[in-house]
């Protein structure tokens, strides 16, 4: 956004980049694409984040008895949720500057008892995760990622479908020649989620004549492959987390290569921006700078690894305890710190698509290449479920972004009573802190392949860095 004598101007900012900034933007996008190609599940996003911050000198919080300004710490939970922080010059109890996002994304999960055979073909039975258009996931090549945990604690990591030599998987669909009945149904009724089974095999196992299990000989062959190649039995699926995601790596989009297409921009594009901003802070910040990456946002931020858990406040308590004399009370200091904190809820927003003008909120939808988007409120209908940031906080952000030359825009999530959605902002606002959503505009949000502008990705990173460094 450019403010010209009080005018609000949303414009394409690519042409305003200096040669040096354009080079930095391209390098940022290339590194983000590398991250996104690895972080295809919340577990992989967590592991890659830890790998990167440890390379920058961050250490597990449990290794610190006391904390001093400049210390770089992190705390993880269940290999899915992550807190990373640079300790500021002011005590943690004086409040934090938080960037909070999530690393889960819409996908297809395997059921606890997934393996079945129908009509001489082997399938995985599935349950979709998050808000999806079911037809988006049909016929595309899919990759299988996750972990199988055996009763003795042994973990088997699964990653099949993204290497050139790997097989892929697929949800089949009826061909158009036979699809008249399907085409006549409402879109919401045409695709039964119980029929979204994943095709995984067709070759039968070789068995003796008269074998009582011959009717499931394709399934038996799949079990043989799983046991011989991965050491997995059918019973092991009971303690597994296995996810189907689009096969393939992020790619440049457009002849001008100005955009990135990939799986999981929502919300790994903001998660990466927060991590990168934290690692690139130019000096020890005044207030402790924290990045919080959680799980389960796409299904309501529930569970032990979601933002509606106590992970965040527990992490703040752990920080304050390491700056408090032994035996001194911590609880009140935690409450005061949370109330004195400020946060950018780092989540994506919908970019205006000229093919769907009826979804646009006149003059209030984000545009590609206009920078990161600040959304004062999310929610739906009459702002239901929104935290609705106060004007004083937004005014302060305007000053911070202008000082750092950040290109940004303001928007909302679609036309009144046609759009809407939720983020983690309301779970943080309950502590009394200032919170507002700020993230990257996307096309195709929640589809297997989402599109983002490189310029917007870079400016969102710049905004996060300026906010934490202020």
C-alpha positions in Angstrom: 0.0 0.0 0.0 1.2 3.5 -0.8 -0.2 6.5 1.1 -0.1 9.6 -1.0 -1.3 12.7 0.9 -3.9 10.6 2.7 -5.0 8.6 -0.3 -5.2 4.8 -0.1 -3.7 3.2 -3.2 -3.7 -0.5 -3.9 -1.3 -1.1 -6.8 1.0 -3.6 -8.3 4.3 -3.1 -6.5 6.7 -5.2 -8.5 7.8 -2.3 -10.6 8.7 -0.3 -7.5 11.4 -2.8 -6.4 15.0 -1.7 -6.7 17.3 -4.1 -8.5 18.7 -5.2 -5.1 15.2 -5.7 -3.7 14.1 -7.7 -6.8 17.1 -9.9 -6.4 16.3 -10.4 -2.7 12.7 -11.2 -3.5 13.7 -13.9 -6.1 16.1 -15.5 -3.6 13.5 -15.5 -0.9 10.9 -17.1 -3.2 13.4 -19.8 -4.3 14.2 -20.7 -0.7 10.6 -20.7 0.3 9.8 -23.1 -2.6 12.5 -25.5 -1.3 10.9 -25.4 2.2 7.4 -25.9 0.8 8.5 -28.9 -1.3 9.8 -30.6 1.9 7.1 -29.4 4.4 4.2 -31.4 2.9 2.7 -32.4 6.3 2.7 -30.8 9.7 5.3 -33.2 11.0 7.6 -32.5 8.1 7.0 -28.8 8.4 8.0 -29.1 12.1 11.1 -31.1 11.3 12.3 -28.8 8.6 11.7 -25.7 10.8 13.8 -27.2 13.6 16.5 -28.1 11.2 16.7 -24.5 9.9 16.6 -22.8 13.2 19.1 -25.1 14.8 21.4 -24.2 11.9 21.0 -20.6 13.0 22.0 -21.3 16.6 18.6 -21.9 18.2 18.6 -24.5 21.0 16.0 -26.4 22.9 14.5 -24.4 25.8 15.1 -27.3 28.2 18.9 -26.8 27.8 18.7 -23.3 29.4 18.6 -22.8 33.2 18.4 -19.0 32.7 17.7 -16.7 29.8 19.5 -13.5 28.8 18.9 -11.0 25.9 19.8 -12.5 22.6 19.4 -16.1 23.5 17.7 -18.2 20.7 15.4 -20.9 22.0 12.7 -23.2 20.8 10.2 -25.6 22.3 8.4 -28.3 20.4 5.4 -30.4 21.2 4.5 -33.9 19.7 6.6 -33.1 16.7 3.9 -30.9 15.3 3.7 -27.6 17.2 6.7 -25.2 17.6 7.6 -22.1 19.5 10.8 -20.3 18.6 12.0 -17.1 20.2 14.8 -14.6 20.4 14.9 -13.2 23.9 14.6 -9.4 24.0 16.3 -6.7 26.0 13.2 -6.2 28.1 12.1 -9.1 30.4 9.7 -11.6 28.8 7.2 -10.5 31.5 7.0 -7.1 29.7 5.3 -8.7 26.7 6.2 -10.4 23.4 5.9 -9.7 19.7 4.4 -12.8 18.3 4.0 -14.1 14.7 1.5 -17.0 14.9 0.6 -19.3 12.1 -0.2 -23.0 11.4 1.4 -25.7 9.3 -1.5 -28.2 8.8 -3.3 -28.0 5.4 -6.4 -29.6 3.9 -5.6 -33.2 2.8 -6.9 -36.7 2.6 -6.2 -38.9 5.7 -6.3 -42.7 5.9 -8.9 -44.3 8.2 -7.6 -46.4 11.1 -8.5 -49.6 9.2 -7.8 -48.4 5.6 -6.8 -51.4 3.5 -9.6 -53.0 1.5 -10.2 -54.8 -1.8 -13.1 -54.1 -4.2 -13.7 -55.6 -7.6 -10.2 -57.0 -7.8 -8.5 -53.7 -7.0 -6.9 -52.6 -3.7 -7.7 -49.3 -2.0 -7.1 -47.2 1.0 -10.3 -46.0 2.7 -10.1 -42.3 3.6 -11.5 -39.4 5.6 -10.9 -35.9 4.3 -9.3 -33.3 6.6 -10.3 -29.6 6.5 -12.5 -27.6 4.2 -12.1 -28.9 0.6 -14.0 -29.1 -2.6 -14.0 -32.9 -2.9 -13.8 -32.9 -6.7 -10.5 -31.0 -6.6 -8.9 -34.2 -5.3 -10.1 -36.6 -8.0 -7.8 -38.1 -10.7 -4.7 -36.1 -9.6 -1.5 -38.0 -8.7 -1.2 -38.2 -4.9 1.7 -38.9 -2.6 1.6 -40.7 0.8 3.4 -39.2 3.8 3.3 -39.9 7.5 4.5 -42.1 10.3 3.6 -45.6 11.5 4.4 -46.2 15.2 4.7 -49.8 16.4 3.9 -50.8 20.0 7.5 -51.0 20.9 7.9 -47.3 20.0 9.6 -47.9 16.6 8.6 -45.2 14.1 8.5 -45.9 10.3 8.6 -42.8 8.2 6.6 -43.0 5.0 7.3 -40.7 2.0 6.1 -42.1 -1.3 5.2 -40.2 -4.4 7.5 -37.3 -4.9 10.8 -38.9 -6.1 11.0 -39.6 -9.8 11.2 -43.3 -9.2 8.2 -43.4 -6.8 4.8 -44.7 -7.6 1.8 -42.4 -7.0 -1.8 -42.9 -5.9 -5.2 -41.7 -7.2 -8.8 -41.2 -6.5 -10.6 -42.3 -9.7 -13.6 -40.6 -11.3 -16.2 -41.7 -13.7 -15.5 -40.9 -17.4 -17.7 -38.2 -19.1 -19.2 -40.9 -21.4 -20.9 -42.4 -18.3 -21.2 -39.3 -16.2 -24.7 -37.9 -17.1 -26.2 -38.8 -13.8 -23.3 -37.3 -11.9 -23.4 -34.1 -13.9 -27.1 -33.7 -13.1 -26.5 -33.5 -9.4 -25.7 -30.5 -7.2 -21.9 -30.1 -6.8 -22.3 -30.7 -3.1 -24.0 -34.0 -3.7 -22.1 -35.4 -6.7 -19.1 -36.7 -4.8 -19.7 -39.0 -1.9 -16.7 -38.7 0.6 -17.1 -42.4 1.3 -16.2 -43.1 -2.3 -13.0 -41.1 -2.2 -10.9 -44.3 -1.9 -7.3 -44.3 -3.0 -6.3 -46.8 -5.7 -3.1 -48.5 -4.6 -2.9 -51.8 -6.5 -4.2 -54.3 -9.0 -1.7 -57.2 -9.0 -2.8 -60.4 -7.2 -0.6 -62.3 -4.8 0.3 -65.8 -6.0 -1.5 -68.3 -3.8 -2.1 -72.0 -3.7 -5.3 -73.2 -5.5 -8.2 -73.3 -3.2 -6.6 -70.8 -0.8 -9.4 -69.5 1.4 -8.0 -65.9 1.1 -7.8 -65.9 -2.6 -10.8 -63.5 -2.9 -8.5 -60.8 -1.4 -5.4 -61.7 -3.3 -4.7 -58.1 -4.4 -4.9 -56.9 -0.8 -2.7 -59.7 0.3 -0.1 -58.7 -2.3 -0.2 -55.1 -1.0 0.3 -56.4 2.5 3.3 -58.4 1.3 4.8 -55.3 -0.3 4.2 -53.2 2.9 5.8 -55.8 5.1 8.8 -56.5 2.9 9.6 -52.9 2.0 8.5 -51.1 5.2 8.1 -53.7 7.9 4.4 -52.7 8.3 1.6 -55.1 9.1 -2.1 -54.4 8.6 -2.5 -54.1 12.4 0.2 -51.3 12.4 -2.3 -49.0 10.6 -4.1 -48.6 13.9 -1.2 -46.5 15.3 -0.4 -44.5 12.1 -0.8 -41.0 10.9 -0.8 -41.2 7.1 -1.8 -38.4 4.7 -2.4 -38.2 1.0 -1.2 -34.9 -0.5 -0.7 -33.8 -4.1 2.4 -35.4 -5.7 4.8 -32.9 -7.2 6.9 -29.9 -6.1 6.2 -26.2 -6.1 6.7 -24.6 -9.5 7.0 -21.1 -10.9 3.7 -19.9 -12.3 3.4 -17.8 -15.4 5.7 -16.9 -18.3 7.0 -14.0 -16.2 7.7 -16.4 -13.3 6.1 -13.9 -10.9 4.0 -16.5 -9.0 4.5 -19.8 -7.2 2.1 -22.7 -7.4 2.2 -25.4 -4.8 0.4 -27.5 -2.2 0.0 -26.1 1.3 0.6 -22.3 0.8 -2.2 -22.1 3.4 -0.5 -21.6 5.8 3.1 -22.7 5.3 3.7 -19.5 3.3 3.2 -17.5 6.4 4.9 -20.1 8.7 8.0 -19.8 6.6 7.9 -16.0 6.5 7.7 -15.9 10.3 10.6 -18.3 10.7 12.7 -16.5 8.2 11.9 -13.1 9.8 12.9 -14.4 13.2 16.2 -15.8 11.9 16.9 -12.6 10.1 16.4 -10.1 12.9 19.2 -7.5 12.6 19.8 -7.2 16.3 18.5 -8.3 19.7 14.9 -7.0 19.8 13.5 -4.8 22.5 10.7 -7.2 23.3 11.1 -11.0 23.0 10.3 -12.0 19.4 8.4 -15.2 19.0 7.1 -17.4 16.2 4.4 -19.8 17.1 3.5 -22.6 14.5 0.6 -24.7 15.5 -1.4 -27.7 14.2 -5.1 -28.4 13.6 -6.1 -24.9 12.5 -8.0 -26.3 9.5 -10.4 -28.2 11.8 -10.9 -25.6 14.5 -7.5 -25.4 16.3 -8.5 -28.2 18.6 -6.5 -30.9 20.3 -3.2 -30.9 22.2 -1.3 -29.4 19.3 -3.9 -26.8 18.3 -3.9 -23.1 19.2 -6.9 -23.7 21.5 -4.6 -25.7 23.8 -2.4 -24.3 26.6 0.9 -24.8 24.6 1.4 -21.1 24.1 0.8 -20.0 27.6 2.8 -22.9 28.9 5.7 -21.9 26.7 5.5 -18.3 27.9 5.6 -19.6 31.5 8.7 -21.6 30.7 10.4 -18.5 29.4 9.4 -16.3 32.4 10.4 -19.0 34.9 14.0 -18.8 33.5 14.0 -15.1 34.1 12.5 -15.3 37.6 14.3 -16.0 40.9 13.7 -19.5 42.2 10.6 -19.8 44.3 9.1 -16.5 43.0 5.5 -16.7 41.6 5.2 -17.0 37.9 1.5 -17.2 37.2 0.7 -13.5 37.5 3.7 -12.6 35.5 2.5 -14.9 32.7 -0.9 -13.3 32.7 0.6 -9.8 32.5 3.0 -10.8 29.8 0.2 -12.2 27.6 -1.9 -9.1 28.1 1.0 -6.9 27.2 1.9 -8.8 24.1 1.1 -8.0 20.4 0.6 -10.5 17.7 0.2 -10.8 13.9 -2.0 -13.8 13.2 -0.1 -15.1 10.3 -2.6 -16.6 8.0 -3.4 -16.3 4.3 -6.3 -14.5 2.7 -8.3 -14.8 -0.5 -7.0 -12.8 -3.5 -9.6 -11.2 -5.8 -10.1 -13.5 -8.8 -11.6 -11.6 -11.9 -13.4 -14.7 -13.0 -15.6 -14.6 -9.8 -16.5 -11.0 -9.3 -19.6 -11.8 -7.3 -17.4 -13.0 -4.4 -15.5 -9.7 -4.3 -16.1 -7.2 -1.5 -16.1 -4.0 -3.5 -12.6 -2.4 -3.0 -11.9 -4.6 0.0 -10.5 -7.8 -1.5 -6.7 -8.4 -1.7 -5.0 -8.2 -5.0 -1.9 -10.2 -6.2 1.3 -8.2 -6.2 0.0 -5.5 -3.8 1.9 -6.9 -0.8 0.8 -8.7 2.3 -2.8 -8.2 3.4 -4.0 -6.9 6.8 -7.5 -8.2 7.7 -9.0 -6.3 10.6 -11.6 -9.0 11.2 -12.3 -12.4 9.8 -15.4 -14.4 10.9 -18.6 -14.7 8.9 -21.9 -12.9 8.5 -22.0 -10.2 11.2 -18.3 -10.7 12.0 -19.1 -13.9 13.9 -16.0 -15.5 15.3 -13.8 -12.4 14.7 -11.5 -10.7 17.1 -11.8 -7.3 15.3 -8.5 -5.5 16.0 -8.7 -2.0 17.5 -7.8 1.0 15.5 -4.9 2.1 17.7 -3.0 -1.2 17.0 -3.5 -0.9 13.3 -2.3 2.7 13.3 0.9 1.6 15.0 1.4 -1.1 12.3 0.9 1.5 9.6 3.8 3.5 11.2 6.0 0.4 11.5 5.4 -0.8 7.9 6.0 2.7 6.5 9.2 3.1 8.4 10.5 -0.2 6.9 9.1 0.4 3.3 6.8 -2.6 3.5 4.2 -2.8 0.7 0.9 -3.9 2.2 -2.8 -3.7 1.6 -6.0 -4.0 3.6 -8.8 -6.4 2.9 -11.5 -8.7 4.1 -12.5 -12.3 3.3 -15.1 -11.8 0.6 -18.5 -10.2 0.2 -20.8 -9.9 3.2 -22.6 -13.1 3.9 -20.9 -14.8 1.0 -17.4 -15.1 2.4 -15.9 -15.5 5.8 -13.5 -17.8 7.6 -11.6 -18.2 10.8 -8.0 -18.0 11.9 -6.2 -18.4 15.3 -6.6 -14.7 16.1 -9.6 -15.2 18.4 -7.7 -17.8 20.5 -4.9 -15.2 21.1 -7.1 -12.2 21.6 -8.7 -13.9 24.7 -5.5 -13.1 26.6 -6.2 -9.4 26.1 -3.4 -8.9 23.6 -3.6 -6.9 20.4 -4.1 -9.3 17.5 -4.7 -8.8 13.8 -4.5 -11.1 10.8 -1.8 -10.4 8.3 -0.7 -12.8 5.5 -0.3 -13.6 1.9 -3.2 -13.4 -0.6 -3.9 -16.6 -2.5 -5.8 -17.9 -5.5 -7.3 -21.4 -5.3 -7.2 -21.4 -1.5 -7.8 -24.9 -0.1 -7.3 -26.5 -3.5 -4.5 -29.1 -4.0 -2.6 -26.4 -5.9 -2.7 -22.9 -4.6 -1.2 -19.8 -6.2 0.7 -17.0 -4.5 2.6 -14.0 -5.9 6.3 -13.9 -5.0 6.2 -10.2 -4.3 3.4 -10.7 -1.7 5.4 -13.6 -0.1 8.5 -11.4 0.2 6.6 -8.3 1.6 4.8 -10.4 4.2 8.3 -11.6 5.4 9.4 -8.0 5.5 6.3 -7.0 7.5 6.9 -9.8 10.1 10.5 -8.8 10.4 9.7 -5.1 10.9 7.0 -6.0 13.5 9.3 -8.2 15.6 12.3 -5.8 15.3 10.3 -2.7 16.3 
